[in-house]
């Protein structure tokens, strides 16, 4: 069954923003938004927010004015505090954990556009979900870009622009945001856990890059199927490994890096074999 434009939007796929169902949803959201921002009683305003957002905890405090596209793609946990003039472009889900505090003028953008002008001008859009962990504090005027995940216990300094994901227990600052320091409530620190958190953050980026690589491999596979070419191109693989060796800055890592890419290409060949039914 063909998906609706709304289903495509929430899934993060290209969709047509002018779809009648979505246009009606945005119109309904504007009515709810005006009611929330006009309500001066904080308890009544919290009730309106609970009836508008996709999910909230029992304790939720949203100061006016707040802005959003749909509202139903905003999912917040317990003890959520949102200061004045926050913006949520909730094309895709924006998921926020427990005990989170947002300063004034924070902007969370789960919406984005194709970089190709033709697609962009046609009205096609897409989004990337945003995930905020527990106990996160965003300072004033923080911007969260599409697709960002922040771990638990993260603090983001005022005015920062967060363009990539970060792990638990860090303080971020700058544009683009970077780790200023780690947060360790144990005075003695835990170097092992700190190192593992760095690895986890890097792994998240690696998964995204390797998925893009496999997408390119599928294009190669289609070409080889069409032209009846062999899966293994030894000359190409040798050239890749030579480039890898040259790009490694620390000689201590060269052997391991080359071996890692050898395994990546082996797995790519295995993937191609399955796709070609060999």
Helices and strands as residue ranges (DSSP letters): H 5-11, E 15-16, H 20-38, H 42-52, E 60-62, E 67-68, E 74-76, E 80-82, E 87-89, E 94-96, E 101-102, E 107-109, E 111-113, H 117-121, E 124-127, E 130-132, E 137-138, E 143-144, E 149-150, E 155-156, E 161-162, E 170-173, E 178-182, H 191-227, H 234-247, G 251-253, H 254-276
